[in-house]
Amino acid sequence: MSASLPLRDVHLPDAPSLWPPAPGWWLVLAVVLVLLCIPLLRIWRRRRRRAHWRAVFDAELTTAGHADPRARLTVLVALLRRAARRHAPGQEQLQGDAWLQWLDPATQLDAARRGLLRDGAYRPQVDPEALRSLESWARTRFVDLLQEHAA
């Protein structure tokens, strides 16, 4: 061969860059994002639904007025019965201790609040402090019953 040929050394091409990724990696990324977003979306919807139910409970109690504790107690019991009807149809018709046992199976309420819940609307006087304590429990129970129904 002739030494006068203009030959040069062989140069390898540069390594492929990492960006932009191959189409398969974009697909993997999309699937991972969807799988991450599904539980987050469910959590967000559950929180929004619970906030709505709390707002409904508070709005109904507000319509009863702050001055008359018996009216507030009547609305509170009606709300709990409405939630019971949606959770387990037929349970809202229970009366007395059977109603209280179904409503509070873990016996979180003391005897005074259970009595207030059972027959407080028929009493001539309702203690506002006991009612306030019962309202916070009833609000939580109302939302829990509706949440169990929606799940």
Rosetta blueprint (number, residue, H / E / L):
1 M L
2 S L
3 A L
4 S L
5 L L
6 P L
7 L L
8 R L
9 D L
10 V L
11 H L
12 L L
13 P L
14 D L
15 A L
16 P L
17 S L
18 L L
19 W L
20 P L
21 P L
22 A L
23 P H
24 G H
25 W H
26 W H
27 L H
28 V H
29 L H
30 A H
31 V H
32 V H
33 L H
34 V H
35 L H
36 L H
37 C H
38 I H
39 P H
40 L H
41 L H
42 R H
43 I H
44 W H
45 R H
46 R H
47 R H
48 R H
49 R H
50 R H
51 A H
52 H H
53 W H
54 R H
55 A H
56 V H
57 F H
58 D H
59 A H
60 E H
61 L H
62 T H
63 T H
64 A H
65 G L
66 H L
67 A L
68 D L
69 P H
70 R H
71 A H
72 R H
73 L H
74 T H
75 V H
76 L H
77 V H
78 A H
79 L H
80 L H
81 R H
82 R H
83 A H
84 A H
85 R H
86 R H
87 H H
88 A L
89 P L
90 G L
91 Q H
92 E H
93 Q H
94 L L
95 Q L
96 G H
97 D H
98 A H
99 W H
100 L H
101 Q H
102 W H
103 L H
104 D L
105 P L
106 A L
107 T L
108 Q L
109 L L
110 D L
111 A H
112 A H
113 R H
114 R H
115 G H
116 L H
117 L H
118 R H
119 D H
120 G H
121 A H
122 Y H
123 R L
124 P L
125 Q L
126 V L
127 D L
128 P H
129 E H
130 A H
131 L H
132 R H
133 S H
134 L H
135 E H
136 S H
137 W H
138 A H
139 R H
140 T H
141 R H
142 F H
143 V H
144 D H
145 L H
146 L H
147 Q H
148 E H
149 H H
150 A H
151 A L
